[in-house]
Amino acid sequence: MSQLIKKIYYHDTDCGGVVYYANYLRYMEEARTEYMLERGIDLKALGEKGIMFVVKNVSIDYKAPARYADTLTISSSITKIKNVSLEFTQEIKRAGKLLVSAQTVLVCINSDFTPCQIPPELQKVIQA
């Protein structure tokens, strides 16, 4: 599991002073990127080799709002690895209170944007 700490700024919120719902997707993307970096996986370098991960599906459950000046903890873990896909489970909390939970399926694609097998050496690093 990996955790990212995110402070909420005014530009993250809507006119009601709460985090705009789509921003949670950005936060989770940032947390997934950090998850990979913590394991020595440089997504930019992979992309230059023609290996990329794209979001296929997101299932998200909003439980409570975050607000301006909140500090959030975004936890990420990989719960499934298949030949061409990864499933992340993520939670966003404020002071231990669950605000958002989500499952995101990423598909490995090549430079032609077609699904391809996750390279075995990358699977080993992700599973470790």
QUIDAMO-V169875 format. One record per backbone hydrogen bond with DSSP energy under -0.5 kcal/mol. CO is the residue of the C=O (numbers start at 1). NH is the residue of the N-H. E is the energy in kcal/mol with one decimal. If there is no record, write none. Layout:
BEGIN
co = (CO CO)
nh = (NH NH)
e = (E E)
END
This chain:
BEGIN
co = (2 4 6 8 9 10 12 14 17 18 20 20 21 22 22 23 24 25 26 27 28 29 30 31 32 33 34 35 36 36 37 40 41 42 43 44 45 46 46 47 50 52 54 57 58 59 60 61 61 66 67 70 70 72 72 73 73 74 75 76 77 77 80 83 84 85 86 86 87 87 88 89 90 91 91 92 92 93 94 97 99 99 100 101 102 103 104 104 105 105 106 107 108 109 110 114 119 119 120 121 122 123 124)
nh = (76 74 72 69 12 13 20 17 68 14 23 24 24 25 26 27 28 29 30 31 32 33 34 35 36 37 38 39 39 41 40 42 43 46 47 48 49 49 51 50 52 109 107 105 60 103 62 63 101 19 70 8 72 6 74 75 93 4 91 2 79 89 87 118 108 82 88 106 79 80 104 77 102 75 93 99 100 73 97 94 63 64 92 61 90 59 88 106 56 57 86 54 116 52 113 110 122 123 124 125 126 127 128)
e = (-2.5 -3.2 -3.4 -1.9 -1.8 -1.8 -2.3 -2.1 -1.3 -2.7 -1.8 -0.6 -1.0 -1.0 -0.9 -2.3 -2.3 -2.0 -2.6 -2.3 -2.3 -2.3 -2.3 -2.2 -2.0 -2.5 -2.6 -0.7 -1.1 -2.6 -2.1 -0.7 -0.9 -2.3 -2.3 -1.9 -0.9 -0.9 -2.6 -1.4 -0.5 -3.0 -2.9 -2.6 -0.5 -2.3 -0.5 -0.6 -1.9 -2.8 -2.2 -2.9 -0.5 -2.7 -0.5 -0.6 -2.5 -2.2 -1.8 -2.2 -0.6 -3.0 -2.6 -3.2 -3.1 -3.0 -0.5 -2.9 -2.9 -1.2 -2.4 -1.8 -2.5 -2.6 -0.5 -3.1 -1.7 -2.7 -2.5 -2.1 -3.5 -1.5 -2.9 -3.1 -2.8 -2.7 -3.0 -0.6 -3.3 -1.4 -2.3 -2.4 -2.3 -2.4 -2.3 -2.1 -0.8 -2.3 -2.1 -1.5 -2.5 -2.5 -1.4)
END
